[in-house]
Amino acid sequence: MDFTDTGFVLSARRHGESDIILSCLTRAHGRHLGLVKGGAGRKNRPAFEIGNQLSLNWRARLSEQLGHFQAEVIEANIAHVIDDADRLAAMSAAAAVIDATLPEREPHQDVHDDFAVLVQGLVASVPDWAGLYLRWELKLLADLGFGLDLSRCAVTGATEDLVFVSPKTGRAVSRLGAGRYAERLLPLPGFLLKDDIATDPTSLAQGLRLTGHFIHGHVLPTPAAEKRLTARDRLIERLTR
């Protein structure tokens, strides 16, 4: 069994003295793991930094086995953000979220392509990279079947003054529609509705709380997977401190 594909590094876990177990988001084969012989060595280690894009060949005797990766770097994306702690944190957080939520070996070309756009934006130092990251988390939820409906109020049908989201249904709620239940709803920051609204620490905190609620409650496969989201927690600390 073997395939050739391209993919982004999500994580690289040391295995033994010099090998690594590599987790990659491939375009045609989803999140895929494989053993890389010598991947932890000084010469090879830089290739397997989070966010790097690789050309991959995976091979195993049986399809259900872990298998082995042979890899070559296409683009060392990490090199463009290594000196910017904030953008580095965003790239690491996105990789961690995918690694924790995406089923293994299940093709998700939409997730791959959306992640590629995010990486490109972080590498290019777009001014509103934090807003780009939040919108990416919304897209990921939609790609995994848990998209939020922010188009109109779930109570009144209004399309204006949408300021809340129902934590149960993921549908927007207007100020009027919320009524006395406003305290039970999640705040909806305006920049997620209109691109011309700037982000600030308060709105970023609201956005991260909103997407985090549905990531933790709906797309994590097991409670134990939450331990793999520490990189996202570090990003929240940086953006909201």
C-alpha positions as a printed Julia matrix, in Angstrom:
241×3 Matrix{Float64}:
   0.0    0.0    0.0
   1.35   3.44  -0.89
   0.38   6.91  -2.06
   2.01  10.18  -3.08
   0.5   13.46  -1.95
   1.31  16.9   -0.57
   0.56  17.99   2.97
   1.17  20.35   5.86
   2.92  19.28   9.06
   0.51  19.2   12.01
   2.77  17.58  14.6
   5.93  15.5   14.89
   6.25  13.27  17.94
   9.6   11.73  18.77
   9.71   7.93  18.53
  12.75   6.18  19.89
  16.23   7.65  19.53
  16.03   9.31  16.15
  12.65   8.66  14.51
   9.4   10.65  14.59
   5.72   9.91  14.1
   4.6   12.57  11.67
   1.01  13.83  11.45
   0.2   15.66   8.21
  -2.87  17.24   6.66
  -2.73  15.85   3.14
  -4.83  17.14   0.27
  -6.28  13.84  -0.94
  -5.9   11.54   2.07
  -6.9   13.73   5.02
  -5.02  13.71   8.28
  -2.48  10.94   7.94
   0.23   9.59  10.22
   3.46   7.81   9.38
   6.88   6.99  10.79
   9.85   8.99   9.51
  13.17   7.24  10.0
  15.81   9.67  11.24
  13.29  12.51  11.36
  14.46  13.65  14.81
  18.07  14.04  13.68
  19.69  17.47  13.59
  19.83  17.48   9.8
  16.24  16.42   9.19
  14.37  17.98  12.12
  13.84  21.46  10.54
  11.85  19.9    7.7
   9.16  18.68  10.09
   8.29  21.94  11.83
   4.59  22.75  12.14
   3.12  24.45   9.07
   5.77  23.33   6.58
   4.41  22.0    3.3
   5.85  18.66   2.21
   5.86  16.32  -0.74
   4.99  12.94   0.77
   5.22   9.31  -0.12
   3.55   6.92   2.31
   4.1    3.18   2.2
   2.98   0.23   4.32
   2.66  -3.5    3.84
  -0.99  -3.36   4.94
  -3.34  -0.37   4.73
  -4.19  -0.48   8.45
  -0.53  -0.19   9.52
   1.11   3.06  10.62
   3.38   2.97   7.59
   6.41   5.06   6.7
   6.7    8.53   5.22
   9.39   9.75   2.88
   9.2   13.53   2.68
  10.74  16.53   0.96
  10.1   20.17   1.81
   8.07  22.17  -0.7
   7.78  25.33   1.4
   9.36  25.99   4.81
   6.49  28.19   6.02
   7.75  28.17   9.59
  10.77  30.22   8.52
   8.49  33.18   7.67
   6.84  33.36  11.1
   9.54  32.1   13.45
  10.48  35.65  14.49
   6.87  36.72  15.12
   5.61  35.01  18.27
   1.97  35.93  17.62
   1.76  34.59  14.07
   3.77  31.53  15.11
   1.23  30.91  17.88
  -1.62  31.19  15.37
  -0.04  28.67  12.99
   0.64  26.27  15.86
  -2.9   26.66  17.2
  -4.51  25.95  13.83
  -2.37  22.85  13.34
  -3.28  21.64  16.84
  -7.01  22.16  16.27
  -6.9   20.13  13.04
  -4.76  17.43  14.64
  -7.25  17.12  17.51
 -10.52  17.26  15.58
 -10.0   15.71  12.14
 -10.64  11.96  11.86
  -7.57  10.1   10.62
  -7.45   9.09   6.93
 -10.75  10.79   6.09
 -10.34  13.07   3.03
 -11.21  16.72   3.7
  -9.94  18.76   0.76
 -11.92  21.78   1.97
 -10.1   21.7    5.34
  -6.75  21.39   3.55
  -7.46  24.3    1.21
  -8.78  26.57   3.99
  -5.69  25.82   6.08
  -3.49  26.64   3.08
  -5.19  30.07   2.82
  -4.61  30.71   6.52
  -0.94  29.72   6.3
  -0.5   31.96   3.26
  -2.02  34.88   5.15
   0.21  34.34   8.18
   3.3   34.02   6.0
   2.36  37.19   4.11
   1.88  39.1    7.39
  -1.65  40.28   6.62
  -2.52  43.09   9.07
  -5.61  41.45  10.55
  -4.12  37.98  10.95
  -6.09  37.43  14.19
  -9.39  38.06  12.42
  -8.23  35.75   9.63
  -7.58  33.04  12.21
 -11.04  33.41  13.82
 -12.77  33.24  10.44
 -10.72  30.12   9.7
 -12.06  28.43  12.84
 -15.61  29.24  11.68
 -14.85  27.66   8.29
 -13.39  24.59   9.98
 -16.59  24.11  11.97
 -18.59  24.36   8.74
 -16.25  21.95   6.92
 -16.77  19.41   9.72
 -20.55  19.73   9.61
 -21.1   22.16  12.49
 -21.38  25.47  10.67
 -22.91  28.4   12.53
 -25.88  30.22  10.98
 -25.12  33.91  11.39
 -27.36  35.13   8.59
 -30.53  36.01  10.55
 -32.04  35.95  14.02
 -33.32  32.53  15.04
 -36.16  34.16  17.03
 -37.39  37.1   14.94
 -35.89  36.44  11.5
 -34.23  39.87  11.52
 -30.93  40.35   9.7
 -29.81  43.45  11.63
 -28.46  43.97  15.16
 -27.28  40.36  15.45
 -25.24  40.34  18.66
 -25.61  36.84  20.13
 -25.37  33.16  19.18
 -27.34  30.33  20.74
 -24.9   27.91  22.45
 -27.27  25.05  21.62
 -28.18  25.64  17.98
 -25.31  27.82  16.71
 -27.82  30.3   15.24
 -27.55  34.07  15.54
 -29.92  36.0   17.81
 -30.68  39.72  17.65
 -30.68  42.03  20.64
 -34.47  42.19  20.52
 -34.83  38.44  20.06
 -32.57  37.67  23.03
 -34.76  39.48  25.52
 -34.31  38.25  29.09
 -32.2   35.29  27.89
 -29.27  37.44  26.75
 -27.02  36.33  29.61
 -27.37  32.69  28.51
 -26.21  33.41  24.96
 -22.73  33.74  23.48
 -21.66  37.24  22.33
 -21.26  37.59  18.56
 -18.44  40.03  17.64
 -19.29  42.27  14.72
 -16.11  41.57  12.75
 -17.37  38.03  12.07
 -20.34  39.56  10.22
 -18.68  42.46   8.4
 -15.13  42.55   7.08
 -14.85  46.33   7.54
 -15.19  46.08  11.34
 -11.81  46.07  13.07
 -10.83  43.57  15.73
  -9.81  44.46  19.28
  -8.92  42.38  22.37
 -12.53  42.27  23.55
 -13.99  41.14  20.24
 -11.18  38.61  19.74
 -11.87  37.13  23.17
 -15.57  36.89  22.3
 -14.79  35.25  18.97
 -12.43  32.69  20.51
 -14.99  31.88  23.19
 -17.66  31.43  20.51
 -15.71  29.09  18.22
 -14.12  27.35  21.18
 -17.54  26.47  22.59
 -18.46  24.55  19.44
 -15.0   23.07  18.89
 -14.94  21.62  22.4
 -18.61  20.68  22.44
 -19.16  19.28  18.96
 -16.06  18.32  16.96
 -13.55  16.94  19.48
 -13.79  13.14  19.17
 -13.1   12.42  22.87
 -12.63  14.47  26.05
  -8.99  13.36  26.08
  -8.44  15.22  22.8
  -8.73  18.52  24.68
  -5.17  17.98  25.92
  -3.99  18.47  22.33
  -5.4   22.01  22.22
  -2.79  23.58  24.5
  -1.39  25.51  21.51
  -4.82  27.11  21.05
  -4.88  28.0   24.75
  -1.51  29.74  24.36
  -2.83  31.74  21.41
  -5.84  32.87  23.47
  -3.47  34.05  26.21
  -1.46  36.07  23.7
  -4.49  37.68  22.05
  -6.41  38.51  25.21
  -3.66  39.4   27.71
